[in-house]
Structures are given as C-alpha cells and as structure tokens.
Amino acid sequence: MGSKKDVMRVINEVASAGWLVERTRGGHFRLVAPGGQSVIAAGTPSDPRALLNMKSRIKRIQQEITS
C-alpha cells in the first residue's frame, strides 16, 4: 500500500478525468483540478497513509466540483 505504482495509477486516473498533472522541481506531482484547486502528491511516498490522504483530497475536490 502506498507504492509508487499505486500513486501513478491514481495520477493516471485523474489525468484521464481532465486534471492537469505537473512535475515539480522537487520530484513531486501537482494535480490541478478543472476548477483550479490542486493536490501535491509525493513521487515516492514514504508514509503508507500518503496515498490514502491524496485520494481523500482528490475525492473532496471532485465533490466540490460536481456540487
């Protein structure tokens, strides 16, 4: 849980949903929603909760966009 492969899977899902994916100079990913809100994702998460936290933030933003 929380591997780089899992992070990339989520990044590909949001990219196909219309989010902009940018790579930061520090090796992280900036995921920008169509509404302009962003989530920063670690390129290689060291904390197992990092993936869950990223998914939660994405879900909250998507709910705000559809509301």
All heavy atoms as TSV, in Angstrom:
chain	resi	resn	atom	element	x	y	z
A	1	MET	N	N	0.843	-1.183	0.000
A	1	MET	CA	C	0.000	0.000	0.000
A	1	MET	C	C	0.884	1.241	0.000
A	1	MET	O	O	1.815	1.353	0.767
A	1	MET	CB	C	-0.910	-0.011	1.225
A	1	MET	CG	C	-1.794	1.216	1.307
A	1	MET	SD	S	-2.607	1.351	2.880
A	1	MET	CE	C	-4.225	0.848	2.459
A	2	GLY	N	N	0.594	2.162	-0.905
A	2	GLY	CA	C	1.332	3.397	-0.941
A	2	GLY	C	C	2.597	3.334	-1.769
A	2	GLY	O	O	3.502	4.121	-1.559
A	3	SER	N	N	2.666	2.393	-2.722
A	3	SER	CA	C	3.853	2.302	-3.552
A	3	SER	C	C	3.799	3.323	-4.687
A	3	SER	O	O	2.760	3.923	-4.963
A	3	SER	CB	C	3.989	0.895	-4.130
A	3	SER	OG	O	2.991	0.672	-5.103
A	4	LYS	N	N	4.919	3.497	-5.356
A	4	LYS	CA	C	4.984	4.429	-6.487
A	4	LYS	C	C	4.001	4.000	-7.580
A	4	LYS	O	O	3.371	4.835	-8.216
A	4	LYS	CB	C	6.406	4.492	-7.033
A	4	LYS	CG	C	6.575	5.502	-8.129
A	4	LYS	CD	C	8.000	5.642	-8.544
A	4	LYS	CE	C	8.109	6.703	-9.624
A	4	LYS	NZ	N	9.488	6.983	-9.956
A	5	LYS	N	N	3.849	2.697	-7.763
A	5	LYS	CA	C	2.918	2.180	-8.768
A	5	LYS	C	C	1.481	2.602	-8.438
A	5	LYS	O	O	0.725	2.986	-9.322
A	5	LYS	CB	C	3.005	0.659	-8.823
A	5	LYS	CG	C	2.160	0.044	-9.933
A	5	LYS	CD	C	2.044	-1.470	-9.853
A	5	LYS	CE	C	3.357	-2.169	-9.924
A	5	LYS	NZ	N	3.205	-3.643	-9.978
A	6	ASP	N	N	1.113	2.556	-7.155
A	6	ASP	CA	C	-0.226	2.968	-6.730
A	6	ASP	C	C	-0.442	4.457	-6.958
A	6	ASP	O	O	-1.505	4.884	-7.404
A	6	ASP	CB	C	-0.447	2.635	-5.250
A	6	ASP	CG	C	-0.445	1.142	-4.974
A	6	ASP	OD1	O	-0.855	0.367	-5.866
A	6	ASP	OD2	O	-0.017	0.755	-3.873
A	7	VAL	N	N	0.576	5.251	-6.658
A	7	VAL	CA	C	0.489	6.698	-6.862
A	7	VAL	C	C	0.306	6.991	-8.351
A	7	VAL	O	O	-0.545	7.794	-8.746
A	7	VAL	CB	C	1.732	7.420	-6.307
A	7	VAL	CG1	C	1.750	8.880	-6.726
A	7	VAL	CG2	C	1.776	7.306	-4.802
A	8	MET	N	N	1.084	6.321	-9.190
A	8	MET	CA	C	0.984	6.545	-10.636
A	8	MET	C	C	-0.377	6.136	-11.174
A	8	MET	O	O	-0.920	6.772	-12.077
A	8	MET	CB	C	2.097	5.799	-11.369
A	8	MET	CG	C	3.482	6.354	-11.074
A	8	MET	SD	S	3.628	8.144	-11.324
A	8	MET	CE	C	3.344	8.259	-13.072
A	9	ARG	N	N	-0.969	5.104	-10.613
A	9	ARG	CA	C	-2.302	4.669	-11.028
A	9	ARG	C	C	-3.334	5.774	-10.747
A	9	ARG	O	O	-4.160	6.098	-11.603
A	9	ARG	CB	C	-2.688	3.382	-10.303
A	9	ARG	CG	C	-3.973	2.761	-10.828
A	9	ARG	CD	C	-4.306	1.421	-10.170
A	9	ARG	NE	N	-3.203	0.478	-10.293
A	9	ARG	CZ	C	-2.599	-0.116	-9.255
A	9	ARG	NH1	N	-2.992	0.135	-8.022
A	9	ARG	NH2	N	-1.610	-0.961	-9.437
A	10	VAL	N	N	-3.264	6.362	-9.552
A	10	VAL	CA	C	-4.182	7.448	-9.196
A	10	VAL	C	C	-3.936	8.660	-10.089
A	10	VAL	O	O	-4.881	9.289	-10.577
A	10	VAL	CB	C	-4.042	7.825	-7.699
A	10	VAL	CG1	C	-4.856	9.062	-7.374
A	10	VAL	CG2	C	-4.457	6.661	-6.818
A	11	ILE	N	N	-2.668	8.985	-10.346
A	11	ILE	CA	C	-2.331	10.124	-11.197
A	11	ILE	C	C	-2.893	9.919	-12.605
A	11	ILE	O	O	-3.465	10.833	-13.194
A	11	ILE	CB	C	-0.810	10.358	-11.209
A	11	ILE	CG1	C	-0.379	10.918	-9.852
A	11	ILE	CG2	C	-0.403	11.290	-12.338
A	11	ILE	CD1	C	1.112	11.002	-9.656
A	12	ASN	N	N	-2.755	8.716	-13.137
A	12	ASN	CA	C	-3.310	8.433	-14.473
A	12	ASN	C	C	-4.834	8.546	-14.486
A	12	ASN	O	O	-5.416	9.012	-15.468
A	12	ASN	CB	C	-2.860	7.057	-14.953
A	12	ASN	CG	C	-1.400	7.016	-15.300
A	12	ASN	OD1	O	-0.813	8.020	-15.694
A	12	ASN	ND2	N	-0.787	5.857	-15.131
A	13	GLU	N	N	-5.483	8.127	-13.406
A	13	GLU	CA	C	-6.943	8.222	-13.321
A	13	GLU	C	C	-7.410	9.679	-13.340
A	13	GLU	O	O	-8.345	10.019	-14.066
A	13	GLU	CB	C	-7.457	7.538	-12.054
A	13	GLU	CG	C	-7.379	6.039	-12.092
A	13	GLU	CD	C	-7.763	5.396	-10.765
A	13	GLU	OE1	O	-8.267	6.094	-9.856
A	13	GLU	OE2	O	-7.543	4.176	-10.638
A	14	VAL	N	N	-6.756	10.527	-12.553
A	14	VAL	CA	C	-7.190	11.927	-12.519
A	14	VAL	C	C	-6.832	12.643	-13.816
A	14	VAL	O	O	-7.573	13.517	-14.265
A	14	VAL	CB	C	-6.666	12.705	-11.290
A	14	VAL	CG1	C	-7.193	12.109	-10.006
A	14	VAL	CG2	C	-5.167	12.807	-11.264
A	15	ALA	N	N	-5.724	12.245	-14.440
A	15	ALA	CA	C	-5.351	12.854	-15.722
A	15	ALA	C	C	-6.391	12.525	-16.788
A	15	ALA	O	O	-6.763	13.389	-17.589
A	15	ALA	CB	C	-3.970	12.373	-16.159
A	16	SER	N	N	-6.898	11.300	-16.779
A	16	SER	CA	C	-7.920	10.925	-17.756
A	16	SER	C	C	-9.262	11.582	-17.442
A	16	SER	O	O	-10.124	11.676	-18.312
A	16	SER	CB	C	-8.069	9.410	-17.829
A	16	SER	OG	O	-8.581	8.899	-16.617
A	17	ALA	N	N	-9.422	12.072	-16.206
A	17	ALA	CA	C	-10.646	12.772	-15.814
A	17	ALA	C	C	-10.555	14.268	-16.076
A	17	ALA	O	O	-11.439	15.022	-15.677
A	17	ALA	CB	C	-10.954	12.508	-14.345
A	18	GLY	N	N	-9.466	14.713	-16.712
A	18	GLY	CA	C	-9.357	16.120	-17.068
A	18	GLY	C	C	-8.481	16.966	-16.169
A	18	GLY	O	O	-8.388	18.175	-16.342
A	19	TRP	N	N	-7.827	16.358	-15.194
A	19	TRP	CA	C	-6.928	17.104	-14.319
A	19	TRP	C	C	-5.605	17.332	-15.034
A	19	TRP	O	O	-5.158	16.504	-15.837
A	19	TRP	CB	C	-6.660	16.330	-13.036
A	19	TRP	CG	C	-7.812	16.235	-12.097
A	19	TRP	CD1	C	-9.090	15.873	-12.388
A	19	TRP	CD2	C	-7.789	16.470	-10.690
A	19	TRP	NE1	N	-9.863	15.864	-11.261
A	19	TRP	CE2	C	-9.086	16.229	-10.203
A	19	TRP	CE3	C	-6.794	16.847	-9.806
A	19	TRP	CZ2	C	-9.411	16.368	-8.863
A	19	TRP	CZ3	C	-7.122	16.984	-8.469
A	19	TRP	CH2	C	-8.420	16.750	-8.003
A	20	LEU	N	N	-4.948	18.437	-14.731
A	20	LEU	CA	C	-3.622	18.739	-15.246
A	20	LEU	C	C	-2.606	18.141	-14.277
A	20	LEU	O	O	-2.723	18.322	-13.064
A	20	LEU	CB	C	-3.426	20.250	-15.342
A	20	LEU	CG	C	-2.052	20.752	-15.754
A	20	LEU	CD1	C	-1.756	20.335	-17.191
A	20	LEU	CD2	C	-1.985	22.252	-15.608
A	21	VAL	N	N	-1.620	17.431	-14.807
A	21	VAL	CA	C	-0.578	16.826	-13.976
A	21	VAL	C	C	0.743	17.494	-14.321
A	21	VAL	O	O	1.154	17.500	-15.476
A	21	VAL	CB	C	-0.498	15.307	-14.213
A	21	VAL	CG1	C	0.623	14.705	-13.379
A	21	VAL	CG2	C	-1.825	14.642	-13.892
A	22	GLU	N	N	1.383	18.070	-13.313
A	22	GLU	CA	C	2.673	18.732	-13.492
A	22	GLU	C	C	3.683	18.100	-12.557
A	22	GLU	O	O	3.343	17.688	-11.457
A	22	GLU	CB	C	2.565	20.224	-13.145
A	22	GLU	CG	C	1.531	20.979	-13.927
A	22	GLU	CD	C	1.337	22.397	-13.402
A	22	GLU	OE1	O	1.618	22.646	-12.210
A	22	GLU	OE2	O	0.906	23.239	-14.195
A	23	ARG	N	N	4.926	18.050	-12.980
A	23	ARG	CA	C	6.010	17.557	-12.125
A	23	ARG	C	C	6.701	18.773	-11.524
A	23	ARG	O	O	7.029	19.717	-12.237
A	23	ARG	CB	C	6.988	16.754	-12.979
A	23	ARG	CG	C	8.042	16.029	-12.227
A	23	ARG	CD	C	7.477	14.761	-11.634
A	23	ARG	NE	N	8.545	14.060	-10.935
A	23	ARG	CZ	C	8.566	12.782	-10.737
A	23	ARG	NH1	N	7.583	12.034	-11.172
A	23	ARG	NH2	N	9.536	12.225	-10.083
A	24	THR	N	N	6.900	18.777	-10.212
A	24	THR	CA	C	7.573	19.901	-9.556
A	24	THR	C	C	9.082	19.691	-9.600
A	24	THR	O	O	9.562	18.591	-9.877
A	24	THR	CB	C	7.131	20.047	-8.091
A	24	THR	OG1	O	7.616	18.922	-7.351
A	24	THR	CG2	C	5.620	20.151	-7.965
A	25	ARG	N	N	9.820	20.745	-9.306
A	25	ARG	CA	C	11.287	20.633	-9.288
A	25	ARG	C	C	11.762	19.677	-8.201
A	25	ARG	O	O	12.823	19.090	-8.308
A	25	ARG	CB	C	11.923	22.004	-9.076
A	25	ARG	CG	C	11.770	22.898	-10.284
A	25	ARG	CD	C	12.513	24.181	-10.102
A	25	ARG	NE	N	11.944	24.934	-8.986
A	25	ARG	CZ	C	12.435	26.042	-8.492
A	25	ARG	NH1	N	13.528	26.555	-8.989
A	25	ARG	NH2	N	11.852	26.653	-7.492
A	26	GLY	N	N	10.972	19.505	-7.179
A	26	GLY	CA	C	11.353	18.626	-6.077
A	26	GLY	C	C	11.003	17.168	-6.291
A	26	GLY	O	O	11.201	16.344	-5.408
A	27	GLY	N	N	10.450	16.831	-7.458
A	27	GLY	CA	C	10.127	15.443	-7.749
A	27	GLY	C	C	8.721	15.022	-7.343
A	27	GLY	O	O	8.379	13.853	-7.424
A	28	HIS	N	N	7.900	15.966	-6.906
A	28	HIS	CA	C	6.524	15.674	-6.561
A	28	HIS	C	C	5.636	15.912	-7.781
A	28	HIS	O	O	6.097	16.400	-8.805
A	28	HIS	CB	C	6.061	16.569	-5.404
A	28	HIS	CG	C	6.716	16.247	-4.112
A	28	HIS	ND1	N	8.016	16.596	-3.841
A	28	HIS	CD2	C	6.256	15.619	-3.018
A	28	HIS	CE1	C	8.325	16.177	-2.624
A	28	HIS	NE2	N	7.273	15.580	-2.105
A	29	PHE	N	N	4.372	15.581	-7.638
A	29	PHE	CA	C	3.400	15.841	-8.689
A	29	PHE	C	C	2.396	16.864	-8.190
A	29	PHE	O	O	1.937	16.777	-7.051
A	29	PHE	CB	C	2.651	14.564	-9.080
A	29	PHE	CG	C	3.514	13.545	-9.757
A	29	PHE	CD1	C	4.097	12.527	-9.028
A	29	PHE	CD2	C	3.756	13.617	-11.113
A	29	PHE	CE1	C	4.894	11.581	-9.638
A	29	PHE	CE2	C	4.553	12.674	-11.741
A	29	PHE	CZ	C	5.127	11.661	-11.003
A	30	ARG	N	N	2.058	17.814	-9.023
A	30	ARG	CA	C	0.992	18.772	-8.725
A	30	ARG	C	C	-0.181	18.376	-9.604
A	30	ARG	O	O	-0.089	18.364	-10.827
A	30	ARG	CB	C	1.426	20.199	-9.039
A	30	ARG	CG	C	0.323	21.226	-8.754
A	30	ARG	CD	C	0.767	22.653	-9.032
A	30	ARG	NE	N	1.831	23.035	-8.103
A	30	ARG	CZ	C	3.086	23.316	-8.460
A	30	ARG	NH1	N	3.448	23.272	-9.726
A	30	ARG	NH2	N	3.984	23.644	-7.558
A	31	LEU	N	N	-1.287	18.032	-8.977
A	31	LEU	CA	C	-2.501	17.634	-9.678
A	31	LEU	C	C	-3.475	18.805	-9.588
A	31	LEU	O	O	-3.893	19.171	-8.495
A	31	LEU	CB	C	-3.106	16.383	-9.035
A	31	LEU	CG	C	-2.129	15.225	-8.779
A	31	LEU	CD1	C	-2.809	14.127	-7.990
A	31	LEU	CD2	C	-1.569	14.705	-10.077
A	32	VAL	N	N	-3.814	19.390	-10.724
A	32	VAL	CA	C	-4.669	20.575	-10.744
A	32	VAL	C	C	-6.019	20.195	-11.322
A	32	VAL	O	O	-6.119	19.743	-12.464
A	32	VAL	CB	C	-4.028	21.718	-11.569
A	32	VAL	CG1	C	-4.887	22.964	-11.508
A	32	VAL	CG2	C	-2.619	22.007	-11.079
A	33	ALA	N	N	-7.057	20.386	-10.523
A	33	ALA	CA	C	-8.418	20.063	-10.928
A	33	ALA	C	C	-8.921	21.079	-11.939
A	33	ALA	O	O	-8.402	22.196	-12.015
A	33	ALA	CB	C	-9.328	20.053	-9.702
A	34	PRO	N	N	-9.943	20.713	-12.718
A	34	PRO	CA	C	-10.516	21.670	-13.668
A	34	PRO	C	C	-10.958	22.980	-13.015
A	34	PRO	O	O	-10.932	24.022	-13.644
A	34	PRO	CB	C	-11.706	20.910	-14.249
A	34	PRO	CG	C	-11.338	19.480	-14.126
A	34	PRO	CD	C	-10.544	19.392	-12.845
A	35	GLY	N	N	-11.302	22.962	-11.739
A	35	GLY	CA	C	-11.708	24.167	-11.037
A	35	GLY	C	C	-10.544	25.000	-10.532
A	35	GLY	O	O	-10.743	26.078	-9.983
A	36	GLY	N	N	-9.321	24.509	-10.670
A	36	GLY	CA	C	-8.148	25.264	-10.257
A	36	GLY	C	C	-7.542	24.827	-8.940
A	36	GLY	O	O	-6.440	25.241	-8.592
A	37	GLN	N	N	-8.241	24.014	-8.163
A	37	GLN	CA	C	-7.694	23.540	-6.899
A	37	GLN	C	C	-6.608	22.506	-7.186
A	37	GLN	O	O	-6.661	21.799	-8.185
A	37	GLN	CB	C	-8.787	22.920	-6.044
A	37	GLN	CG	C	-9.870	23.915	-5.672
A	37	GLN	CD	C	-11.097	23.210	-5.151
A	37	GLN	OE1	O	-11.597	22.311	-5.801
A	37	GLN	NE2	N	-11.567	23.641	-3.992
A	38	SER	N	N	-5.624	22.407	-6.293
A	38	SER	CA	C	-4.539	21.474	-6.561
A	38	SER	C	C	-4.237	20.581	-5.363
A	38	SER	O	O	-4.554	20.902	-4.220
A	38	SER	CB	C	-3.283	22.229	-6.973
A	38	SER	OG	O	-2.805	23.011	-5.920
A	39	VAL	N	N	-3.618	19.455	-5.685
A	39	VAL	CA	C	-3.161	18.483	-4.694
A	39	VAL	C	C	-1.715	18.186	-5.036
A	39	VAL	O	O	-1.377	17.976	-6.194
A	39	VAL	CB	C	-3.992	17.175	-4.770
A	39	VAL	CG1	C	-3.431	16.122	-3.841
A	39	VAL	CG2	C	-5.451	17.439	-4.470
A	40	ILE	N	N	-0.855	18.165	-4.031
A	40	ILE	CA	C	0.540	17.791	-4.231
A	40	ILE	C	C	0.687	16.336	-3.806
A	40	ILE	O	O	0.255	15.946	-2.722
A	40	ILE	CB	C	1.496	18.681	-3.401
A	40	ILE	CG1	C	1.320	20.148	-3.762
A	40	ILE	CG2	C	2.933	18.224	-3.592
A	40	ILE	CD1	C	1.691	20.500	-5.181
A	41	ALA	N	N	1.286	15.543	-4.686
A	41	ALA	CA	C	1.486	14.122	-4.406
A	41	ALA	C	C	2.974	13.816	-4.440
A	41	ALA	O	O	3.688	14.285	-5.324
A	41	ALA	CB	C	0.765	13.277	-5.451
A	42	ALA	N	N	3.434	13.026	-3.490
A	42	ALA	CA	C	4.843	12.631	-3.457
A	42	ALA	C	C	5.132	11.688	-4.612
A	42	ALA	O	O	4.330	10.805	-4.921
A	42	ALA	CB	C	5.157	11.946	-2.139
A	43	GLY	N	N	6.272	11.871	-5.250
A	43	GLY	CA	C	6.676	10.986	-6.326
A	43	GLY	C	C	6.922	9.580	-5.823
A	43	GLY	O	O	6.607	8.595	-6.485
A	44	THR	N	N	7.496	9.472	-4.640
A	44	THR	CA	C	7.720	8.180	-3.991
A	44	THR	C	C	7.289	8.318	-2.535
A	44	THR	O	O	8.059	8.793	-1.702
A	44	THR	CB	C	9.206	7.770	-4.063
A	44	THR	OG1	O	9.992	8.805	-3.513
A	44	THR	CG2	C	9.640	7.509	-5.489
A	45	PRO	N	N	6.063	7.955	-2.215
A	45	PRO	CA	C	5.560	8.142	-0.848
A	45	PRO	C	C	6.290	7.253	0.155
A	45	PRO	O	O	6.471	6.066	-0.074
A	45	PRO	CB	C	4.088	7.760	-0.962
A	45	PRO	CG	C	4.022	6.847	-2.117
A	45	PRO	CD	C	5.089	7.288	-3.067
A	46	SER	N	N	6.714	7.843	1.243
A	46	SER	CA	C	7.404	7.075	2.281
A	46	SER	C	C	6.448	6.674	3.399
A	46	SER	O	O	6.729	5.755	4.149
A	46	SER	CB	C	8.553	7.895	2.860
A	46	SER	OG	O	8.063	9.106	3.398
A	47	ASP	N	N	5.334	7.354	3.496
A	47	ASP	CA	C	4.345	7.087	4.541
A	47	ASP	C	C	3.187	6.311	3.922
A	47	ASP	O	O	2.638	6.725	2.902
A	47	ASP	CB	C	3.857	8.423	5.101
A	47	ASP	CG	C	2.807	8.281	6.180
A	47	ASP	OD1	O	2.577	7.148	6.650
A	47	ASP	OD2	O	2.213	9.299	6.550
A	48	PRO	N	N	2.783	5.195	4.508
A	48	PRO	CA	C	1.676	4.420	3.938
A	48	PRO	C	C	0.355	5.196	3.890
A	48	PRO	O	O	-0.513	4.897	3.078
A	48	PRO	CB	C	1.554	3.202	4.845
A	48	PRO	CG	C	2.549	3.340	5.912
A	48	PRO	CD	C	3.364	4.563	5.669
A	49	ARG	N	N	0.210	6.216	4.727
A	49	ARG	CA	C	-1.026	6.995	4.727
A	49	ARG	C	C	-1.033	8.043	3.618
A	49	ARG	O	O	-2.078	8.616	3.315
A	49	ARG	CB	C	-1.197	7.704	6.076
A	49	ARG	CG	C	-1.330	6.771	7.220
A	49	ARG	CD	C	-2.666	6.596	7.857
A	49	ARG	NE	N	-3.664	7.570	7.601
A	49	ARG	CZ	C	-4.917	7.253	7.276
A	49	ARG	NH1	N	-5.269	6.010	7.162
A	49	ARG	NH2	N	-5.801	8.176	7.076
A	50	ALA	N	N	0.108	8.306	3.002
A	50	ALA	CA	C	0.204	9.359	1.991
A	50	ALA	C	C	-0.751	9.110	0.830
A	50	ALA	O	O	-1.422	10.031	0.365
A	50	ALA	CB	C	1.632	9.479	1.485
A	51	LEU	N	N	-0.827	7.878	0.362
A	51	LEU	CA	C	-1.719	7.553	-0.749
A	51	LEU	C	C	-3.175	7.743	-0.337
A	51	LEU	O	O	-3.965	8.316	-1.093
A	51	LEU	CB	C	-1.485	6.123	-1.228
A	51	LEU	CG	C	-2.350	5.666	-2.391
A	51	LEU	CD1	C	-2.062	6.487	-3.646
A	51	LEU	CD2	C	-2.134	4.190	-2.661
A	52	LEU	N	N	-3.520	7.301	0.853
A	52	LEU	CA	C	-4.899	7.460	1.326
A	52	LEU	C	C	-5.264	8.932	1.482
A	52	LEU	O	O	-6.371	9.346	1.129
A	52	LEU	CB	C	-5.093	6.719	2.649
A	52	LEU	CG	C	-4.952	5.205	2.588
A	52	LEU	CD1	C	-5.002	4.611	3.988
A	52	LEU	CD2	C	-6.012	4.594	1.705
A	53	ASN	N	N	-4.343	9.730	1.996
A	53	ASN	CA	C	-4.588	11.162	2.154
A	53	ASN	C	C	-4.758	11.837	0.806
A	53	ASN	O	O	-5.640	12.684	0.625
A	53	ASN	CB	C	-3.449	11.824	2.936
A	53	ASN	CG	C	-3.410	11.399	4.378
A	53	ASN	OD1	O	-4.410	10.967	4.932
A	53	ASN	ND2	N	-2.246	11.492	4.993
A	54	MET	N	N	-3.929	11.454	-0.168
A	54	MET	CA	C	-4.034	12.026	-1.506
A	54	MET	C	C	-5.390	11.692	-2.127
A	54	MET	O	O	-6.061	12.559	-2.674
A	54	MET	CB	C	-2.905	11.501	-2.397
A	54	MET	CG	C	-2.950	12.044	-3.809
A	54	MET	SD	S	-1.657	11.392	-4.883
A	54	MET	CE	C	-2.187	9.709	-5.085
A	55	LYS	N	N	-5.802	10.432	-2.007
A	55	LYS	CA	C	-7.105	10.024	-2.554
A	55	LYS	C	C	-8.245	10.793	-1.891
A	55	LYS	O	O	-9.201	11.191	-2.552
A	55	LYS	CB	C	-7.321	8.526	-2.356
A	55	LYS	CG	C	-6.514	7.659	-3.271
A	55	LYS	CD	C	-6.839	6.198	-2.969
A	55	LYS	CE	C	-6.191	5.239	-3.896
A	55	LYS	NZ	N	-6.548	3.838	-3.582
A	56	SER	N	N	-8.137	11.021	-0.584
A	56	SER	CA	C	-9.183	11.749	0.137
A	56	SER	C	C	-9.285	13.191	-0.345
A	56	SER	O	O	-10.381	13.708	-0.550
A	56	SER	CB	C	-8.901	11.747	1.643
A	56	SER	OG	O	-8.970	10.456	2.148
A	57	ARG	N	N	-8.126	13.848	-0.524
A	57	ARG	CA	C	-8.135	15.231	-1.012
A	57	ARG	C	C	-8.714	15.312	-2.417
A	57	ARG	O	O	-9.501	16.216	-2.722
A	57	ARG	CB	C	-6.732	15.821	-0.980
A	57	ARG	CG	C	-6.348	16.244	0.424
A	57	ARG	CD	C	-4.978	16.846	0.457
A	57	ARG	NE	N	-4.153	15.802	1.059
A	57	ARG	CZ	C	-2.913	15.523	0.769
A	57	ARG	NH1	N	-2.271	16.212	-0.130
A	57	ARG	NH2	N	-2.261	14.569	1.372
A	58	ILE	N	N	-8.358	14.367	-3.272
A	58	ILE	CA	C	-8.889	14.343	-4.640
A	58	ILE	C	C	-10.401	14.155	-4.604
A	58	ILE	O	O	-11.143	14.851	-5.306
A	58	ILE	CB	C	-8.209	13.236	-5.471
A	58	ILE	CG1	C	-6.751	13.613	-5.749
A	58	ILE	CG2	C	-8.955	12.976	-6.761
A	58	ILE	CD1	C	-5.918	12.486	-6.318
A	59	LYS	N	N	-10.862	13.245	-3.774
A	59	LYS	CA	C	-12.299	12.977	-3.670
A	59	LYS	C	C	-13.064	14.218	-3.199
A	59	LYS	O	O	-14.118	14.551	-3.746
A	59	LYS	CB	C	-12.539	11.816	-2.706
A	59	LYS	CG	C	-13.972	11.385	-2.616
A	59	LYS	CD	C	-14.111	10.177	-1.712
A	59	LYS	CE	C	-15.553	9.767	-1.566
A	59	LYS	NZ	N	-15.705	8.602	-0.676
A	60	ARG	N	N	-12.518	14.933	-2.193
A	60	ARG	CA	C	-13.178	16.142	-1.701
A	60	ARG	C	C	-13.254	17.212	-2.791
A	60	ARG	O	O	-14.287	17.873	-2.946
A	60	ARG	CB	C	-12.444	16.693	-0.475
A	60	ARG	CG	C	-12.781	15.960	0.802
A	60	ARG	CD	C	-12.310	16.724	2.020
A	60	ARG	NE	N	-10.882	16.965	2.026
A	60	ARG	CZ	C	-9.967	16.150	2.542
A	60	ARG	NH1	N	-10.340	15.030	3.104
A	60	ARG	NH2	N	-8.697	16.460	2.505
A	61	ILE	N	N	-12.179	17.371	-3.537
A	61	ILE	CA	C	-12.177	18.367	-4.619
A	61	ILE	C	C	-13.181	17.989	-5.696
A	61	ILE	O	O	-13.924	18.826	-6.177
A	61	ILE	CB	C	-10.754	18.527	-5.199
A	61	ILE	CG1	C	-9.852	19.218	-4.169
A	61	ILE	CG2	C	-10.785	19.313	-6.495
A	61	ILE	CD1	C	-8.386	19.246	-4.546
A	62	GLN	N	N	-13.231	16.708	-6.060
A	62	GLN	CA	C	-14.183	16.269	-7.076
A	62	GLN	C	C	-15.626	16.483	-6.615
A	62	GLN	O	O	-16.483	16.859	-7.408
A	62	GLN	CB	C	-13.961	14.801	-7.433
A	62	GLN	CG	C	-12.713	14.601	-8.264
A	62	GLN	CD	C	-12.422	13.142	-8.540
A	62	GLN	OE1	O	-12.736	12.261	-7.727
A	62	GLN	NE2	N	-11.800	12.874	-9.670
A	63	GLN	N	N	-15.890	16.282	-5.348
A	63	GLN	CA	C	-17.229	16.520	-4.811
A	63	GLN	C	C	-17.585	17.999	-4.869
A	63	GLN	O	O	-18.715	18.359	-5.161
A	63	GLN	CB	C	-17.347	16.002	-3.388
A	63	GLN	CG	C	-17.383	14.492	-3.299
A	63	GLN	CD	C	-17.343	13.992	-1.872
A	63	GLN	OE1	O	-16.991	14.711	-0.946
A	63	GLN	NE2	N	-17.686	12.720	-1.693
A	64	GLU	N	N	-16.618	18.867	-4.592
A	64	GLU	CA	C	-16.859	20.308	-4.664
A	64	GLU	C	C	-17.140	20.738	-6.107
A	64	GLU	O	O	-17.983	21.599	-6.333
A	64	GLU	CB	C	-15.661	21.088	-4.139
A	64	GLU	CG	C	-15.497	21.003	-2.641
A	64	GLU	CD	C	-14.246	21.727	-2.158
A	64	GLU	OE1	O	-13.710	22.560	-2.905
A	64	GLU	OE2	O	-13.817	21.451	-1.026
A	65	ILE	N	N	-16.432	20.135	-7.043
A	65	ILE	CA	C	-16.610	20.489	-8.450
A	65	ILE	C	C	-17.996	20.099	-8.946
A	65	ILE	O	O	-18.644	20.857	-9.664
A	65	ILE	CB	C	-15.520	19.805	-9.329
A	65	ILE	CG1	C	-14.162	20.421	-9.043
A	65	ILE	CG2	C	-15.849	19.933	-10.802
A	65	ILE	CD1	C	-13.006	19.680	-9.682
A	66	THR	N	N	-18.469	18.940	-8.530
A	66	THR	CA	C	-19.770	18.449	-9.001
A	66	THR	C	C	-20.951	19.051	-8.233
A	66	THR	O	O	-22.080	18.899	-8.648
A	66	THR	CB	C	-19.847	16.920	-8.931
A	66	THR	OG1	O	-19.616	16.493	-7.579
A	66	THR	CG2	C	-18.826	16.283	-9.843
A	67	SER	N	N	-20.677	19.723	-7.122
A	67	SER	CA	C	-21.768	20.320	-6.334
A	67	SER	C	C	-22.239	21.633	-6.930
A	67	SER	O	O	-21.587	22.366	-7.533
A	67	SER	CB	C	-21.318	20.572	-4.913
A	67	SER	OG	O	-21.021	19.365	-4.276
